[in-house]
């Protein structure tokens, strides 16, 4: 996807599985060739990429959860990166 709009519904690519890895003490994305360790913000965004939640609601939820008022640009930038890596569709 080129540009994520407020009404887009990002979803984790079925080739990836997200889980908390005790050994890493962090969230990871597992895929057939390996694993990607996620930082906290990346994990929080990806947890919300369920294919049902629009970007606008995802941003609003993150802002409410973390008490931040302007996360939209950061979330959109991450979605672009994650989409470019094939993590989400």
Kinemage of the C-alpha trace (Angstrom):
@kinemage 1
@onewidth
@group {chain A} dominant
@subgroup {mainchain}
@vectorlist {calphas} color= white
{ca unk a 1} P 0.000 0.000 0.000
{ca unk a 2} L 1.384 3.410 -0.937
{ca unk a 3} L -0.317 5.785 1.479
{ca unk a 4} L -2.311 4.912 4.553
{ca unk a 5} L -5.529 6.885 4.830
{ca unk a 6} L -7.666 7.379 7.926
{ca unk a 7} L -10.213 4.871 6.667
{ca unk a 8} L -7.681 2.141 5.733
{ca unk a 9} L -7.798 -1.061 7.817
{ca unk a 10} L -4.219 -2.347 8.232
{ca unk a 11} L -3.803 -6.044 8.999
{ca unk a 12} L -0.812 -8.174 9.885
{ca unk a 13} L 0.418 -10.155 6.894
{ca unk a 14} L -0.542 -13.817 7.466
{ca unk a 15} L 3.098 -14.793 6.801
{ca unk a 16} L 3.952 -13.175 10.157
{ca unk a 17} L 2.909 -14.047 13.685
{ca unk a 18} L 3.286 -11.611 16.552
{ca unk a 19} L 3.966 -12.886 20.050
{ca unk a 20} L 5.669 -11.925 23.282
{ca unk a 21} L 8.992 -13.730 23.495
{ca unk a 22} L 10.053 -14.403 27.084
{ca unk a 23} L 13.692 -14.990 26.126
{ca unk a 24} L 13.809 -11.572 24.417
{ca unk a 25} L 11.524 -9.885 26.974
{ca unk a 26} L 9.832 -8.152 24.052
{ca unk a 27} L 7.273 -8.553 21.302
{ca unk a 28} L 8.543 -10.193 18.135
{ca unk a 29} L 7.315 -10.896 14.635
{ca unk a 30} L 7.961 -14.485 13.636
{ca unk a 31} L 8.152 -15.534 9.997
{ca unk a 32} L 9.468 -18.599 8.170
{ca unk a 33} L 12.999 -17.214 7.732
{ca unk a 34} L 13.438 -15.702 11.173
{ca unk a 35} L 12.300 -13.190 13.739
{ca unk a 36} L 12.085 -9.407 14.090
{ca unk a 37} L 12.353 -7.947 17.586
{ca unk a 38} L 9.951 -5.026 17.987
{ca unk a 39} L 10.420 -1.935 20.108
{ca unk a 40} L 7.541 -0.852 22.342
{ca unk a 41} L 5.860 1.646 19.999
{ca unk a 42} L 6.070 -0.730 17.012
{ca unk a 43} L 4.485 -3.523 19.038
{ca unk a 44} L 1.660 -1.260 20.257
{ca unk a 45} L 0.832 -0.182 16.716
{ca unk a 46} L 1.020 -3.699 15.254
{ca unk a 47} L -1.198 -5.110 18.029
{ca unk a 48} L -3.928 -2.839 16.710
{ca unk a 49} L -3.486 -3.829 13.040
{ca unk a 50} L -6.308 -6.369 13.061
{ca unk a 51} L -7.864 -5.649 9.661
{ca unk a 52} L -11.018 -4.303 11.321
{ca unk a 53} L -9.750 -1.113 12.948
{ca unk a 54} L -9.361 1.937 10.707
{ca unk a 55} L -6.201 4.014 10.983
{ca unk a 56} L -8.128 6.922 12.487
{ca unk a 57} L -9.410 4.739 15.369
{ca unk a 58} L -5.994 3.118 15.803
{ca unk a 59} L -4.385 6.553 16.236
{ca unk a 60} L -7.144 7.693 18.610
{ca unk a 61} L -6.726 4.550 20.733
{ca unk a 62} L -2.961 5.022 20.967
{ca unk a 63} L -3.362 8.697 21.878
{ca unk a 64} L -5.875 7.807 24.583
{ca unk a 65} L -3.823 4.907 25.932
{ca unk a 66} L -0.573 6.869 26.152
{ca unk a 67} L -1.927 10.341 26.889
{ca unk a 68} L -0.370 11.822 23.780
{ca unk a 69} L -2.228 14.265 21.574
{ca unk a 70} L -0.397 14.108 18.257
{ca unk a 71} L 0.722 10.616 17.268
{ca unk a 72} L -0.836 10.544 13.803
{ca unk a 73} L 2.327 11.443 11.844
{ca unk a 74} L 4.431 8.898 13.763
{ca unk a 75} L 1.835 6.151 13.326
{ca unk a 76} L 1.509 6.850 9.591
{ca unk a 77} L 5.298 6.815 9.194
{ca unk a 78} L 5.486 3.447 10.962
{ca unk a 79} L 2.651 2.019 8.862
{ca unk a 80} L 4.536 3.060 5.715
{ca unk a 81} L 7.685 1.303 6.951
{ca unk a 82} L 5.814 -1.806 8.096
{ca unk a 83} L 3.928 -1.973 4.801
{ca unk a 84} L 7.158 -1.570 2.866
{ca unk a 85} L 8.667 -4.487 4.775
{ca unk a 86} L 5.602 -6.610 4.098
{ca unk a 87} L 4.591 -6.888 7.751
{ca unk a 88} L 1.139 -5.432 7.139
{ca unk a 89} L -1.244 -5.160 4.214
